[in-house]
């Protein structure tokens, strides 16, 4: 957040919207990760394993965004 050139108001709006979305529903990255784990359990495929890795990373990055937004506010 500190390296972003936007105004303080814009940063605040982004953080509030991000955290608001998080309260409304589970993040799509988390949902997709769980879905691919289920699919891979039923039908083991390299494709599903790669998707699990991808969504694991995306879930971690999303958690970092949530932490940064919470800390920044």
C-alpha positions as CSV (number, residue, x, y, z in Angstrom):
1,X,0.0,0.0,0.0
2,X,2.8,2.4,0.8
3,X,4.4,2.0,-2.7
4,X,1.1,2.7,-4.5
5,X,0.9,6.3,-5.9
6,X,-2.9,6.6,-5.4
7,X,-4.4,9.0,-2.9
8,X,-5.1,8.0,0.7
9,X,-8.8,8.0,0.0
10,X,-8.4,5.7,-2.9
11,X,-6.3,3.3,-0.8
12,X,-8.9,3.4,2.0
13,X,-11.7,2.7,-0.4
14,X,-9.8,-0.3,-1.9
15,X,-9.1,-1.7,1.6
16,X,-12.7,-1.2,2.8
17,X,-14.1,-2.8,-0.4
18,X,-11.7,-5.8,-0.2
19,X,-12.6,-6.4,3.4
20,X,-16.3,-5.9,2.7
21,X,-16.2,-8.5,0.0
22,X,-14.4,-10.9,2.3
23,X,-17.3,-10.6,4.8
24,X,-20.0,-11.2,2.2
25,X,-18.7,-14.5,0.8
26,X,-15.7,-16.9,0.8
27,X,-13.1,-15.8,-1.7
28,X,-13.3,-17.4,-5.2
29,X,-9.7,-18.6,-4.9
30,X,-10.4,-20.5,-1.7
31,X,-13.6,-22.0,-3.3
32,X,-11.8,-23.0,-6.5
33,X,-8.9,-24.5,-4.5
34,X,-11.4,-26.7,-2.5
35,X,-13.2,-27.6,-5.7
36,X,-10.0,-28.8,-7.4
37,X,-9.0,-30.8,-4.3
38,X,-12.4,-32.6,-4.5
39,X,-12.1,-33.3,-8.2
40,X,-8.5,-34.5,-7.8
41,X,-9.6,-36.8,-5.0
42,X,-12.3,-38.4,-7.2
43,X,-10.3,-38.3,-10.5
44,X,-6.6,-38.0,-10.0
45,X,-5.2,-35.9,-12.9
46,X,-2.0,-33.9,-13.3
47,X,-4.2,-31.0,-14.5
48,X,-6.1,-30.9,-11.2
49,X,-2.9,-31.2,-9.3
50,X,-1.5,-28.1,-11.1
51,X,-4.7,-26.2,-10.5
52,X,-4.5,-27.0,-6.8
53,X,-0.9,-25.5,-6.8
54,X,-2.1,-22.5,-8.6
55,X,-5.1,-21.8,-6.4
56,X,-3.0,-22.5,-3.3
57,X,-0.7,-19.6,-4.4
58,X,-3.6,-17.4,-5.3
59,X,-5.2,-18.1,-1.9
60,X,-2.0,-17.2,-0.1
61,X,-1.7,-14.0,-2.1
62,X,-5.3,-13.1,-1.3
63,X,-4.6,-13.7,2.4
64,X,-1.6,-11.3,2.2
65,X,-3.9,-8.7,0.6
66,X,-6.4,-9.1,3.4
67,X,-3.7,-8.8,6.0
68,X,-2.2,-5.7,4.3
69,X,-5.6,-4.0,4.0
70,X,-6.4,-4.8,7.7
71,X,-3.1,-3.5,8.8
72,X,-3.3,-0.4,6.6
73,X,-6.7,0.6,7.9
